[in-house]
Amino acid sequence: MIVNKDINKMCEYAINCYTENFDHRIQQLLITFPPDCKSKDGSDFWVGSKRLPHPIHFDANIDLCLNYVAKFVQILSHSLGIQLTKEQLSLENIKKICSSIKIPEFVKKDIKIDLNEEEDDNNKKKKVLSISEQEKNSPENQEAQKKLMK
């Protein structure tokens, strides 16, 4: 959680969340289940409701990325009761701040994902993904938490 009321730290936190959710996790998923991955029965893994995802790298010059950070900071500051001016929340200011923040590099993690087949109430088979707690307690996440507490 952010204790520091600095907008620079809020932007950094927003970028780290964006990068983790829309870039690094997808890259990790594609390492674990590459585009040509096959199911146990030999059929393509990425079919039906499982659509092949594509990572979206953070770039402050892309409106989608910049708007994510701006709204993230706006919601975060409001929820924490931190008063920010319209100038601080302007896209120009957010872009300037984001341009100076180093984007965390992707580091491949050794995550174990088990595909188990279980039967639901209708005796239909469904696949269940269970991801270990390694990701949540990774050194990268712990380091990010330490930085935010400064």
ZAMARGU-4260 file (C-alpha; in steps of 0.2 Angstrom, whole numbers, plus 5000, padded with zeros to 4 digits):
<rodrens>
0) 5000/5000/5000 | 5006/5018/4996 | 5010/5027/5012 | 5020/5041/5003 | 5008/5055/4996
5) 5020/5059/4982 | 5012/5058/4965 | 5028/5052/4957 | 5027/5036/4968 | 5008/5034/4964
10) 5013/5035/4945 | 5027/5022/4948 | 5015/5011/4958 | 5002/5012/4944 | 5015/5008/4930
15) 5021/4993/4941 | 5003/4987/4942 | 5000/4990/4924 | 5016/4981/4919 | 5013/4966/4930
20) 4995/4964/4925 | 4996/4968/4906 | 5014/4963/4902 | 5023/4952/4913 | 5009/4940/4918
25) 5005/4938/4900 | 5023/4935/4895 | 5024/4922/4909 | 5008/4914/4903 | 5014/4913/4885
30) 5030/4905/4891 | 5020/4892/4901 | 5007/4890/4887 | 5015/4895/4870 | 5004/4899/4855
35) 5006/4882/4848 | 5003/4873/4865 | 4992/4857/4864 | 4980/4850/4877 | 4982/4833/4884
40) 4970/4826/4870 | 4981/4834/4856 | 4969/4849/4852 | 4975/4867/4852 | 4976/4874/4870
45) 4971/4892/4864 | 4953/4889/4858 | 4936/4893/4863 | 4935/4904/4879 | 4954/4903/4880
50) 4960/4917/4869 | 4978/4919/4865 | 4983/4935/4875 | 4996/4947/4869 | 5006/4958/4881
55) 5004/4977/4881 | 5021/4985/4885 | 5019/5001/4894 | 5023/5017/4884 | 5019/5034/4890
60) 5016/5040/4872 | 5002/5028/4870 | 4985/5035/4876 | 4979/5018/4882 | 4994/5017/4894
65) 4994/5035/4899 | 4975/5035/4903 | 4977/5020/4914 | 4990/5028/4925 | 4981/5044/4925
70) 4964/5036/4931 | 4974/5024/4943 | 4982/5039/4951 | 4966/5049/4952 | 4956/5034/4960
75) 4971/5030/4972 | 4973/5048/4978 | 4954/5050/4980 | 4953/5034/4990 | 4967/5039/5001
80) 4961/5056/5004 | 4976/5064/4995 | 4972/5081/4987 | 4980/5083/4970 | 4977/5098/4959
85) 4971/5098/4942 | 4988/5102/4936 | 4996/5087/4945 | 4982/5076/4937 | 4984/5083/4920
90) 4989/5071/4906 | 5004/5082/4902 | 5010/5081/4920 | 5007/5062/4921 | 5016/5059/4905
95) 5031/5069/4911 | 5032/5059/4927 | 5029/5042/4918 | 5043/5046/4905 | 5055/5047/4919
100) 5050/5031/4928 | 5060/5015/4924 | 5049/5001/4918 | 5053/4985/4927 | 5061/4972/4916
105) 5052/4955/4914 | 5060/4941/4923 | 5055/4923/4919 | 5048/4915/4935 | 5048/4896/4938
110) 5029/4895/4941 | 5021/4878/4942 | 5003/4878/4935 | 4993/4862/4936 | 4980/4858/4924
115) 4968/4847/4933 | 4952/4840/4927 | 4937/4840/4939 | 4919/4837/4937 | 4906/4850/4941
120) 4888/4847/4947 | 4883/4843/4929 | 4897/4830/4927 | 4905/4841/4914 | 4924/4842/4914
125) 4932/4858/4916 | 4950/4864/4918 | 4956/4872/4934 | 4971/4883/4934 | 4980/4884/4951
130) 4995/4896/4952 | 5007/4894/4966 | 5010/4908/4979 | 5027/4910/4972 | 5022/4924/4961
135) 5013/4934/4975 | 5029/4932/4986 | 5042/4935/4973 | 5057/4946/4976 | 5051/4958/4963
140) 5034/4961/4972 | 5043/4962/4989 | 5055/4975/4982 | 5041/4985/4975 | 5032/4985/4992
145) 5047/4991/5001 | 5049/5005/4988 | 5031/5011/4991 | 5034/5012/5010 | 5048/5024/5008
</rodrens>
